[in-house]
Amino acid sequence: MTASEGGYDLQSTAEGTTRPRIFNVLEGRGAGKLIAGLALGAARKDADAFGRRIKAAVEAS
């Protein structure tokens, strides 16, 4: 799987916290085309945790 485009935005909230918004266009390449459905499901399942990891890294720096 590759992300042909995407990234993340960080927004400050009124409470003084940071809200990340992650956006990606995922595509299967080569053998990835055969497992694209499974890989996309796994990526969606981990999306919230991935966002929390990015947020923690940004706030720690």
N, C-alpha and C positions, 0 to 999 in steps of 0.2 A: 504494500500500500504506500502511496505517496500522496502528499498534499500538493495539488497543482496550484493552489492559491490559498491564502488564509493568513491568520495571525491572531492577535488579541488586542483589545482596547482595555485600558484601565480608567475607571470613572470614580471620582471622589463622591462620597455620599454626604448627606447633611449630618449624619452621625459621626463623621470624621473617619470612616472606614473606606476601604477601596473595593470596588466591585469590578471583577474581571468579566469580559465578554469574549469568548473564544469562537472563532469561525474558521472553518476549513472546508475545502472541497477535496474529498478523498477519492482516489482512483486506484484501481488495481492495474498492475503492470506485470507482464509475463505470467508466471504462475500465480501471482496475486489476483489475477482475474478469476481464477478458479475458486478462490476462497474469499472473494470480496465480501460476500454476504456475512460470513462469520466474522471477518476482520472488522467490518463496519459496525456490527453489533457489539463487539468487544470495545471498540473505540467509543461508541455512544455510552456504553455502560460505565466506562472509566472517565467520561468527560467531566463530571462534577469534581471528582478527586483530582484530576489533572488541573482543573482551574484552581482548586485550593492549593496545590503545590506551587503553581505559578504565583499566586497571590502571596503565599508565605515567603517565597524567595524575593519578591519585589519589596515587601514590607521589611524584610530583614536587611536589605541593602541600603 
